[in-house]
Amino acid sequence: MPLVLNYVLNESASAYQQAVTSTDTHANGTHTWQGVSRLQNAIIFTFDHGNATRTGGSWTVLVYVLRPAPSRAADCGDSSPCARATLPRLPATTEP
């Protein structure tokens, strides 16, 4: 889930950046985009002759609250299938 959210938020920020530079290829100054409401903090774009840098855009607290907890199978806890699996025992060898 975090990878998908990062992808969506990055693509939306890139779309905003492209919208600014498509109207003025030599854009200068700063532009603030509020991000995806309730999921992302504001992003500040700084343009210098059409080249952009961006800061901000971190997840909001709501994302961390609503994020699903990791499953026990993922961390191989006591009740997961990987914890119950047993390896076959090798026959005992005796030294001659």
Residue pairs with C-beta under 8 A, 6 or more apart in sequence:
1 67
1 68
2 67
5 39
5 59
5 63
8 36
9 35
9 36
9 39
9 40
9 57
12 35
12 36
13 33
13 35
13 43
13 54
13 57
16 31
16 33
16 43
16 45
17 45
17 52
17 54
20 27
20 31
20 45
20 47
20 52
21 27
21 47
21 50
21 52
24 50
25 50
26 49
26 50
27 47
27 49
27 50
27 52
28 47
28 48
28 49
29 46
29 47
30 44
30 45
30 46
30 47
31 44
31 45
31 47
32 42
32 43
32 44
32 45
33 42
33 43
33 45
34 42
35 41
35 42
35 43
35 56
35 57
38 60
38 62
39 59
39 60
39 62
39 63
40 57
40 58
40 59
40 60
41 56
41 57
41 58
41 59
41 60
42 56
42 57
43 54
43 55
43 56
43 57
44 54
44 55
44 56
45 52
45 53
45 54
46 52
46 53
46 54
46 55
72 78
72 79
72 80
73 80
73 81
73 82
76 82
76 83
77 83
